[in-house]
Amino acid sequence: MNNNKVLVVFTILFSLILFACGGNDEKKEEKETKEVNEMRYICPMKCEKEKTYSKDIPCPVCGMKMEKV
């Protein structure tokens, strides 16, 4: 009888952990899709390191044409 209680408690805890960890996949996919749909541009000379822009404008530092990321 005591083993059954331990088994039930273990099953409940395992289920809670499993469902708690699996909930972020949908949000992660939604974020990745949004990032793919939003085109980003970066200076090929990396004047501002890894800074990206949402518009295809000349680099404010060196004036070069931006590249798609």
MMTF fields as JSON, N, C-alpha, C and O atoms, coordinates in Angstrom:
{
  "mmtfVersion": "1.0.0",
  "mmtfProducer": "UNKNOWN",
  "numBonds": 275,
  "numAtoms": 276,
  "numGroups": 69,
  "numChains": 1,
  "numModels": 1,
  "chainsPerModel": [1],
  "groupsPerChain": [69],
  "chainIdList": ["A"],
  "bondAtomList": [4, 2, 8, 6, 12, 10, 16, 14, 20, 18, 24, 22, 28, 26, 32, 30, 36, 34, 40, 38, 44, 42, 48, 46, 52, 50, 56, 54, 60, 58, 64, 62, 68, 66, 72, 70, 76, 74, 80, 78, 84, 82, 88, 86, 92, 90, 96, 94, 100, 98, 104, 102, 108, 106, 112, 110, 116, 114, 120, 118, 124, 122, 128, 126, 132, 130, 136, 134, 140, 138, 144, 142, 148, 146, 152, 150, 156, 154, 160, 158, 164, 162, 168, 166, 172, 170, 176, 174, 180, 178, 184, 182, 188, 186, 192, 190, 196, 194, 200, 198, 204, 202, 208, 206, 212, 210, 216, 214, 220, 218, 224, 222, 228, 226, 232, 230, 236, 234, 240, 238, 244, 242, 248, 246, 252, 250, 256, 254, 260, 258, 264, 262, 268, 266, 272, 270],
  "bondOrderList": [1, 1, 1, 1, 1, 1, 1, 1, 1, 1, 1, 1, 1, 1, 1, 1, 1, 1, 1, 1, 1, 1, 1, 1, 1, 1, 1, 1, 1, 1, 1, 1, 1, 1, 1, 1, 1, 1, 1, 1, 1, 1, 1, 1, 1, 1, 1, 1, 1, 1, 1, 1, 1, 1, 1, 1, 1, 1, 1, 1, 1, 1, 1, 1, 1, 1, 1, 1],
  "groupList": [{"groupName": "MET", "atomNameList": ["N", "CA", "C", "O"], "elementList": ["N", "C", "C", "O"], "formalChargeList": [0, 0, 0, 0], "bondAtomList": [1, 0, 2, 1, 3, 2], "bondOrderList": [1, 1, 2], "singleLetterCode": "M", "chemCompType": "L-PEPTIDE LINKING"}, {"groupName": "ASN", "atomNameList": ["N", "CA", "C", "O"], "elementList": ["N", "C", "C", "O"], "formalChargeList": [0, 0, 0, 0], "bondAtomList": [1, 0, 2, 1, 3, 2], "bondOrderList": [1, 1, 2], "singleLetterCode": "N", "chemCompType": "L-PEPTIDE LINKING"}, {"groupName": "LYS", "atomNameList": ["N", "CA", "C", "O"], "elementList": ["N", "C", "C", "O"], "formalChargeList": [0, 0, 0, 0], "bondAtomList": [1, 0, 2, 1, 3, 2], "bondOrderList": [1, 1, 2], "singleLetterCode": "K", "chemCompType": "L-PEPTIDE LINKING"}, {"groupName": "VAL", "atomNameList": ["N", "CA", "C", "O"], "elementList": ["N", "C", "C", "O"], "formalChargeList": [0, 0, 0, 0], "bondAtomList": [1, 0, 2, 1, 3, 2], "bondOrderList": [1, 1, 2], "singleLetterCode": "V", "chemCompType": "L-PEPTIDE LINKING"}, {"groupName": "LEU", "atomNameList": ["N", "CA", "C", "O"], "elementList": ["N", "C", "C", "O"], "formalChargeList": [0, 0, 0, 0], "bondAtomList": [1, 0, 2, 1, 3, 2], "bondOrderList": [1, 1, 2], "singleLetterCode": "L", "chemCompType": "L-PEPTIDE LINKING"}, {"groupName": "PHE", "atomNameList": ["N", "CA", "C", "O"], "elementList": ["N", "C", "C", "O"], "formalChargeList": [0, 0, 0, 0], "bondAtomList": [1, 0, 2, 1, 3, 2], "bondOrderList": [1, 1, 2], "singleLetterCode": "F", "chemCompType": "L-PEPTIDE LINKING"}, {"groupName": "THR", "atomNameList": ["N", "CA", "C", "O"], "elementList": ["N", "C", "C", "O"], "formalChargeList": [0, 0, 0, 0], "bondAtomList": [1, 0, 2, 1, 3, 2], "bondOrderList": [1, 1, 2], "singleLetterCode": "T", "chemCompType": "L-PEPTIDE LINKING"}, {"groupName": "ILE", "atomNameList": ["N", "CA", "C", "O"], "elementList": ["N", "C", "C", "O"], "formalChargeList": [0, 0, 0, 0], "bondAtomList": [1, 0, 2, 1, 3, 2], "bondOrderList": [1, 1, 2], "singleLetterCode": "I", "chemCompType": "L-PEPTIDE LINKING"}, {"groupName": "SER", "atomNameList": ["N", "CA", "C", "O"], "elementList": ["N", "C", "C", "O"], "formalChargeList": [0, 0, 0, 0], "bondAtomList": [1, 0, 2, 1, 3, 2], "bondOrderList": [1, 1, 2], "singleLetterCode": "S", "chemCompType": "L-PEPTIDE LINKING"}, {"groupName": "ALA", "atomNameList": ["N", "CA", "C", "O"], "elementList": ["N", "C", "C", "O"], "formalChargeList": [0, 0, 0, 0], "bondAtomList": [1, 0, 2, 1, 3, 2], "bondOrderList": [1, 1, 2], "singleLetterCode": "A", "chemCompType": "L-PEPTIDE LINKING"}, {"groupName": "CYS", "atomNameList": ["N", "CA", "C", "O"], "elementList": ["N", "C", "C", "O"], "formalChargeList": [0, 0, 0, 0], "bondAtomList": [1, 0, 2, 1, 3, 2], "bondOrderList": [1, 1, 2], "singleLetterCode": "C", "chemCompType": "L-PEPTIDE LINKING"}, {"groupName": "GLY", "atomNameList": ["N", "CA", "C", "O"], "elementList": ["N", "C", "C", "O"], "formalChargeList": [0, 0, 0, 0], "bondAtomList": [1, 0, 2, 1, 3, 2], "bondOrderList": [1, 1, 2], "singleLetterCode": "G", "chemCompType": "PEPTIDE LINKING"}, {"groupName": "ASP", "atomNameList": ["N", "CA", "C", "O"], "elementList": ["N", "C", "C", "O"], "formalChargeList": [0, 0, 0, 0], "bondAtomList": [1, 0, 2, 1, 3, 2], "bondOrderList": [1, 1, 2], "singleLetterCode": "D", "chemCompType": "L-PEPTIDE LINKING"}, {"groupName": "GLU", "atomNameList": ["N", "CA", "C", "O"], "elementList": ["N", "C", "C", "O"], "formalChargeList": [0, 0, 0, 0], "bondAtomList": [1, 0, 2, 1, 3, 2], "bondOrderList": [1, 1, 2], "singleLetterCode": "E", "chemCompType": "L-PEPTIDE LINKING"}, {"groupName": "ARG", "atomNameList": ["N", "CA", "C", "O"], "elementList": ["N", "C", "C", "O"], "formalChargeList": [0, 0, 0, 0], "bondAtomList": [1, 0, 2, 1, 3, 2], "bondOrderList": [1, 1, 2], "singleLetterCode": "R", "chemCompType": "L-PEPTIDE LINKING"}, {"groupName": "TYR", "atomNameList": ["N", "CA", "C", "O"], "elementList": ["N", "C", "C", "O"], "formalChargeList": [0, 0, 0, 0], "bondAtomList": [1, 0, 2, 1, 3, 2], "bondOrderList": [1, 1, 2], "singleLetterCode": "Y", "chemCompType": "L-PEPTIDE LINKING"}, {"groupName": "PRO", "atomNameList": ["N", "CA", "C", "O"], "elementList": ["N", "C", "C", "O"], "formalChargeList": [0, 0, 0, 0], "bondAtomList": [1, 0, 2, 1, 3, 2], "bondOrderList": [1, 1, 2], "singleLetterCode": "P", "chemCompType": "L-PEPTIDE LINKING"}],
  "groupTypeList": [0, 1, 1, 1, 2, 3, 4, 3, 3, 5, 6, 7, 4, 5, 8, 4, 7, 4, 5, 9, 10, 11, 11, 1, 12, 13, 2, 2, 13, 13, 2, 13, 6, 2, 13, 3, 1, 13, 0, 14, 15, 7, 10, 16, 0, 2, 10, 13, 2, 13, 2, 6, 15, 8, 2, 12, 7, 16, 10, 16, 3, 10, 11, 0, 2, 0, 13, 2, 3],
  "groupIdList": [1, 2, 3, 4, 5, 6, 7, 8, 9, 10, 11, 12, 13, 14, 15, 16, 17, 18, 19, 20, 21, 22, 23, 24, 25, 26, 27, 28, 29, 30, 31, 32, 33, 34, 35, 36, 37, 38, 39, 40, 41, 42, 43, 44, 45, 46, 47, 48, 49, 50, 51, 52, 53, 54, 55, 56, 57, 58, 59, 60, 61, 62, 63, 64, 65, 66, 67, 68, 69],
  "secStructList": [7, 2, 2, 2, 2, 2, 2, 2, 2, 2, 2, 2, 2, 2, 2, 2, 2, 2, 2, 2, 2, 4, 4, 4, 2, 2, 2, 2, 2, 2, 2, 2, 2, 2, 2, 2, 2, 1, 7, 7, 3, 3, 7, 6, 6, 7, 6, 6, 6, 6, 7, 7, 5, 1, 1, 7, 7, 7, 7, 6, 6, 6, 7, 7, 7, 7, 3, 3, 7],
  "xCoordList": [0.82, 0.0, 0.867, 0.567, 1.937, 2.835, 3.554, 3.803, 3.889, 4.565, 3.653, 4.123, 2.35, 1.403, 1.345, 1.261, 1.388, 1.375, 2.618, 2.536, 3.763, 5.021, 4.956, 5.392, 4.414, 4.304, 3.37, 3.672, 2.261, 1.32, 1.959, 1.841, 2.626, 3.285, 4.373, 4.498, 5.158, 6.215, 5.623, 6.152, 4.548, 3.899, 3.377, 3.534, 2.766, 2.245, 3.381, 3.29, 4.435, 5.58, 6.224, 6.56, 6.394, 6.99, 6.134, 6.664, 4.819, 3.9, 3.974, 3.985, 4.024, 4.119, 5.404, 5.386, 6.503, 7.789, 7.771, 8.25, 7.221, 7.169, 6.344, 6.78, 5.17, 4.318, 4.865, 4.665, 5.532, 6.079, 7.208, 7.352, 8.001, 9.139, 8.744, 9.481, 7.622, 7.24, 6.447, 6.131, 6.104, 5.227, 5.884, 5.166, 7.193, 7.878, 8.101, 8.495, 7.865, 8.141, 7.302, 7.817, 6.034, 5.153, 5.587, 5.602, 5.937, 6.384, 7.701, 7.911, 8.59, 9.886, 9.706, 10.354, 8.829, 8.568, 7.954, 8.298, 7.052, 6.415, 7.445, 7.404, 8.357, 9.404, 10.337, 10.7, 10.729, 11.613, 10.942, 11.589, 9.642, 8.914, 8.859, 9.038, 8.615, 8.564, 9.916, 9.976, 11.012, 12.341, 12.661, 13.316, 12.206, 12.458, 11.701, 12.232, 10.458, 9.651, 10.161, 9.906, 10.87, 11.39, 12.81, 13.73, 12.993, 14.302, 15.225, 14.82, 16.449, 17.435, 18.624, 18.931, 19.292, 20.44, 21.601, 21.411, 22.825, 24.035, 25.117, 25.147, 25.992, 27.105, 28.121, 28.484, 28.589, 29.573, 30.919, 31.699, 31.198, 32.459, 32.355, 33.353, 31.145, 30.891, 31.356, 31.963, 31.056, 31.435, 30.858, 31.499, 29.642, 28.983, 28.833, 27.824, 29.843, 29.887, 28.706, 28.577, 27.855, 26.746, 25.416, 24.364, 25.431, 24.192, 23.502, 24.128, 22.189, 21.412, 20.341, 19.984, 19.84, 18.809, 17.647, 17.83, 16.462, 15.29, 15.117, 14.337, 15.818, 15.723, 17.045, 18.113, 16.958, 18.156, 18.638, 18.338, 19.39, 19.928, 21.446, 22.006, 22.124, 23.588, 24.071, 23.403, 25.2, 25.771, 26.014, 26.638, 25.536, 25.726, 27.187, 27.534, 28.039, 29.454, 30.306, 31.025, 30.214, 31.1, 30.383, 31.042, 29.054, 28.289, 28.107, 27.496, 28.622, 28.479, 27.054, 26.29, 26.718, 25.39, 25.29, 26.216, 24.155, 23.945, 23.705, 23.273, 23.995, 23.736, 22.632, 22.462, 21.873, 20.836, 21.5, 22.515, 20.902, 21.421, 20.755, 21.033],
  "yCoordList": [-1.193, 0.0, 1.262, 2.236, 1.226, 2.371, 2.59, 3.732, 1.499, 1.61, 2.254, 2.981, 1.994, 2.597, 4.112, 4.837, 4.594, 6.035, 6.695, 7.765, 6.056, 6.592, 6.629, 7.6, 5.576, 5.514, 6.602, 7.227, 6.835, 7.871, 9.253, 10.064, 9.525, 10.822, 11.022, 12.111, 9.986, 10.072, 10.345, 11.169, 9.671, 9.86, 11.282, 11.892, 11.808, 13.179, 14.187, 15.101, 14.024, 14.944, 14.873, 15.9, 13.662, 13.496, 14.167, 14.826, 14.008, 14.616, 16.139, 16.795, 16.695, 18.149, 18.689, 19.709, 18.015, 18.441, 18.342, 19.242, 17.255, 17.05, 18.134, 18.687, 18.448, 19.467, 20.87, 21.733, 21.12, 22.453, 22.783, 23.935, 21.802, 22.034, 22.112, 22.696, 21.553, 21.489, 22.669, 22.704, 23.625, 24.714, 25.814, 26.64, 25.884, 26.999, 26.798, 27.745, 25.596, 25.326, 26.199, 26.711, 26.375, 27.162, 28.622, 29.236, 29.182, 30.574, 30.739, 31.744, 29.758, 29.816, 29.783, 30.546, 28.903, 28.826, 30.131, 30.594, 30.719, 31.974, 33.09, 33.894, 33.144, 34.169, 33.978, 34.951, 32.727, 32.459, 32.822, 33.359, 32.531, 32.875, 34.376, 34.867, 35.114, 36.573, 37.13, 38.062, 36.566, 37.042, 36.76, 37.57, 35.616, 35.287, 36.241, 36.677, 36.57, 37.462, 38.896, 39.653, 39.281, 40.637, 40.66, 40.131, 41.277, 41.315, 42.251, 43.346, 41.822, 42.626, 42.879, 42.068, 44.014, 44.416, 44.752, 45.228, 44.49, 44.757, 45.303, 44.973, 46.127, 46.664, 45.551, 44.826, 45.402, 44.356, 44.604, 43.669, 45.845, 46.151, 45.979, 46.084, 45.714, 45.521, 46.736, 46.599, 47.932, 49.171, 49.272, 49.777, 48.784, 48.833, 47.411, 47.073, 46.612, 45.205, 44.447, 44.378, 43.888, 43.068, 43.816, 43.179, 45.121, 45.901, 45.732, 45.823, 45.482, 45.318, 46.396, 47.037, 46.572, 47.565, 46.909, 45.928, 47.45, 46.907, 47.503, 46.978, 48.573, 49.218, 49.085, 49.035, 49.031, 48.974, 50.389, 50.976, 50.927, 52.281, 52.188, 51.157, 53.223, 53.21, 53.183, 53.709, 52.584, 52.515, 53.933, 54.732, 54.259, 55.611, 55.936, 57.107, 54.927, 55.158, 55.297, 56.281, 54.291, 54.301, 54.592, 54.843, 54.563, 54.881, 53.714, 53.888, 52.542, 51.386, 50.877, 51.085, 50.192, 49.592, 48.391, 47.587, 48.29, 47.205, 45.884, 45.873, 44.773, 43.423, 42.791, 43.094, 41.905, 41.152, 40.168, 39.551, 40.038, 39.085, 37.75, 36.785],
  "zCoordList": [0.0, 0.0, 0.0, -0.69, 0.78, 0.87, -0.462, -0.85, -1.167, -2.465, -3.499, -4.375, -3.404, -4.341, -4.175, -5.165, -2.945, -2.688, -3.27, -3.874, -3.087, -3.614, -5.139, -5.759, -5.739, -7.195, -7.723, -8.739, -7.064, -7.483, -7.369, -8.287, -6.265, -6.072, -7.12, -7.68, -7.389, -8.391, -9.774, -10.52, -10.113, -11.412, -11.561, -12.619, -10.525, -10.573, -10.733, -11.551, -9.965, -10.062, -11.439, -12.029, -11.948, -13.273, -14.337, -15.232, -14.251, -15.209, -15.161, -16.202, -13.969, -13.825, -14.44, -15.129, -14.194, -14.748, -16.263, -16.951, -16.785, -18.225, -18.909, -19.918, -18.387, -19.007, -18.796, -19.651, -17.711, -17.445, -18.411, -18.822, -18.772, -19.654, -21.116, -21.91, -21.5, -22.904, -23.396, -24.585, -22.587, -22.988, -23.786, -24.349, -23.872, -24.519, -26.007, -26.687, -26.551, -27.954, -28.878, -29.871, -28.574, -29.429, -29.459, -30.526, -28.321, -28.272, -29.014, -29.693, -28.891, -29.562, -31.074, -31.791, -31.568, -33.001, -33.517, -34.604, -32.741, -33.143, -33.24, -34.171, -32.295, -32.3, -33.497, -34.157, -33.782, -34.91, -36.227, -37.126, -36.347, -37.562, -37.75, -38.865, -36.679, -36.759, -37.181, -37.984, -36.646, -36.996, -38.456, -39.113, -38.974, -40.372, -41.282, -42.303, -40.92, -41.735, -41.709, -42.646, -40.666, -40.547, -41.099, -40.475, -42.279, -42.914, -42.136, -41.748, -41.913, -41.203, -42.119, -42.993, -41.911, -42.717, -41.791, -40.672, -42.293, -41.508, -42.439, -43.624, -41.904, -42.682, -42.943, -42.017, -44.193, -44.486, -43.806, -43.627, -43.427, -42.75, -41.233, -40.52, -40.752, -39.313, -38.506, -37.443, -39.038, -38.367, -36.959, -36.037, -36.821, -35.522, -34.955, -34.336, -35.18, -34.754, -35.33, -36.552, -34.525, -35.003, -35.047, -35.096, -35.031, -35.051, -36.396, -37.452, -36.334, -37.551, -37.638, -36.65, -38.864, -39.124, -39.852, -40.573, -39.663, -40.329, -41.729, -42.524, -42.038, -43.344, -44.087, -43.477, -45.405, -46.243, -46.512, -47.551, -45.559, -45.653, -45.718, -45.345, -46.176, -46.124, -44.662, -43.772, -44.439, -43.089, -42.588, -43.288, -41.397, -40.88, -40.561, -40.412, -40.455, -40.119, -41.386, -41.555, -42.28, -43.452, -44.771, -45.78, -44.785, -45.974, -46.953, -48.008, -46.622, -47.531, -47.53, -46.587, -48.635, -48.768, -47.806, -47.703, -47.111, -46.157, -46.896, -48.049, -46.212, -46.722, -45.917, -44.736, -46.554, -45.845, -44.891, -45.213, -43.709, -42.72, -42.961, -42.249]
}
